[in-house]
Amino acid sequence: MASCLWGENLNSKSQFTAEVIEDTNGVKKAATTVVSVNSTNLKISAYGFTFSSPTIRVNYIPSNSNITSKKSPKIQTITCKKGSRVMKVTDLRPQCPKGWKKP
């Protein structure tokens, strides 16, 4: 059923988030939640909350979002100018030093 809901082949490496919400006002409640997957089952557990009308919301984190977060950051180079002087700055997020400008 979980594969039908999320349209993915779920396995033990699949990631989920779970939260407990009160139906009357939509406020998230403090609770202990666990979502586990094995070859045949998706088990959702929530406990440690106290109110009479809970909603347990489970979200699937697609596996492609994990792949994009593992890519190494791209190093960039920019050129900065101050008067007739030119300087190149290389960094993950390069910025010109104070008093220098990008031409």
C-alpha positions as CSV (number, residue, x, y, z in Angstrom):
1,M,0.0,0.0,0.0
2,A,2.9,2.4,0.8
3,S,4.3,1.9,-2.6
4,C,1.0,2.8,-4.1
5,L,0.7,5.9,-2.0
6,W,4.2,7.2,-2.8
7,G,4.7,5.5,-6.2
8,E,8.2,4.3,-5.3
9,N,9.8,1.0,-4.6
10,L,10.4,1.3,-0.8
11,N,13.2,-0.4,1.0
12,S,15.1,-0.2,4.3
13,K,16.9,2.9,3.0
14,S,13.7,4.8,2.3
15,Q,13.3,7.9,4.5
16,F,10.2,9.3,6.1
17,T,9.2,12.1,8.5
18,A,6.2,11.8,10.8
19,E,4.5,14.4,13.0
20,V,1.5,14.5,15.3
21,I,-1.0,17.3,14.8
22,E,-4.0,18.3,16.8
23,D,-7.1,18.3,14.5
24,T,-8.9,21.2,16.2
25,N,-6.2,23.9,15.7
26,G,-3.5,22.3,13.5
27,V,-0.7,22.7,16.1
28,K,2.1,20.2,16.0
29,K,2.4,18.3,19.3
30,A,5.5,16.9,21.0
31,A,5.6,13.2,20.3
32,T,7.9,10.4,19.6
33,T,7.5,9.1,16.1
34,V,9.2,6.2,14.3
35,V,8.7,5.1,10.7
36,S,10.5,2.0,9.7
37,V,10.5,0.0,6.4
38,N,11.6,-3.6,5.7
39,S,11.1,-5.8,2.7
40,T,7.4,-6.4,3.5
41,N,6.2,-3.8,6.0
42,L,6.0,0.0,6.6
43,K,5.6,0.5,10.4
44,I,4.5,3.9,11.7
45,S,4.6,4.4,15.5
46,A,3.7,7.6,17.4
47,Y,3.5,7.8,21.2
48,G,4.0,10.2,24.1
49,F,1.3,12.7,23.1
50,T,-1.8,13.6,25.0
51,F,-5.0,14.8,23.3
52,S,-8.1,13.2,22.0
53,S,-8.2,14.0,18.3
54,P,-4.7,13.5,16.7
55,T,-3.7,13.4,13.1
56,I,-0.5,11.6,12.3
57,R,1.1,13.0,9.1
58,V,3.8,10.9,7.3
59,N,5.8,12.3,4.5
60,Y,8.1,10.3,2.2
61,I,11.5,11.9,1.3
62,P,12.3,10.9,-2.3
63,S,15.6,9.2,-2.8
64,N,16.7,11.7,-5.5
65,S,16.8,14.5,-2.9
66,N,19.5,12.5,-1.1
67,I,21.5,12.2,-4.3
68,T,21.5,16.0,-4.9
69,S,22.5,16.8,-1.4
70,K,25.6,14.5,-1.7
71,K,27.0,16.4,-4.7
72,S,30.1,18.3,-4.0
73,P,29.7,22.1,-4.0
74,K,30.8,24.0,-7.0
75,I,33.8,26.3,-6.6
76,Q,33.4,29.6,-8.4
77,T,35.8,32.4,-9.4
78,I,34.9,36.0,-9.8
79,T,36.9,39.1,-10.8
80,C,37.0,42.1,-8.5
81,K,38.3,45.6,-9.4
82,K,39.6,48.5,-7.4
83,G,40.8,51.4,-9.5
84,S,43.3,49.9,-12.0
85,R,43.9,46.8,-9.8
86,V,42.2,43.5,-10.7
87,M,41.9,40.5,-8.3
88,K,40.4,37.1,-8.8
89,V,38.5,35.5,-5.8
90,T,37.9,31.8,-5.8
91,D,35.5,30.3,-3.2
92,L,32.3,28.4,-2.8
93,R,30.5,31.7,-2.5
94,P,33.0,34.3,-3.6
95,Q,32.5,38.0,-2.7
96,C,34.7,41.0,-3.4
97,P,36.6,42.4,-0.4
98,K,35.4,45.7,1.1
99,G,36.2,48.5,-1.3
100,W,36.4,46.2,-4.3
101,K,33.7,45.9,-6.9
102,K,32.6,43.4,-9.6
103,P,33.2,45.0,-13.0
